């Protein structure tokens, strides 16, 4: 097990913070997070609906019609 795999509280946490400042990396804004989560939910719902509809079409005797 390496020091890096210890987790967020591991010994490399301080080094990661220094690297982030040096590379000018910033955490995402709340708006960026909201857009990302919204897109993920939308894609997930679309895939669920497509899969559900495809499953219903394969079983025409199950009482569902399209």
TATAJO-V102679 format. One record per backbone hydrogen bond with DSSP energy under -1.0 kcal/mol. CO is the residue of the C=O (numbers start at 1). NH is the residue of the N-H. Records with the same first field share a line. If there is no record, write none. Layout:
CO: NH  NH
This chain:
3: 6
7: 10
10: 13
12: 16
13: 17
14: 18
15: 19
16: 20
17: 21
18: 22
19: 23
20: 25
29: 33
30: 34
31: 35
32: 36
33: 37
34: 38
35: 39
36: 40
37: 41
38: 42
39: 43
40: 44
41: 45
42: 46
43: 47
44: 48
45: 49
46: 50
47: 51
48: 52
49: 53
50: 54
51: 55
52: 56
53: 57
54: 58
59: 62
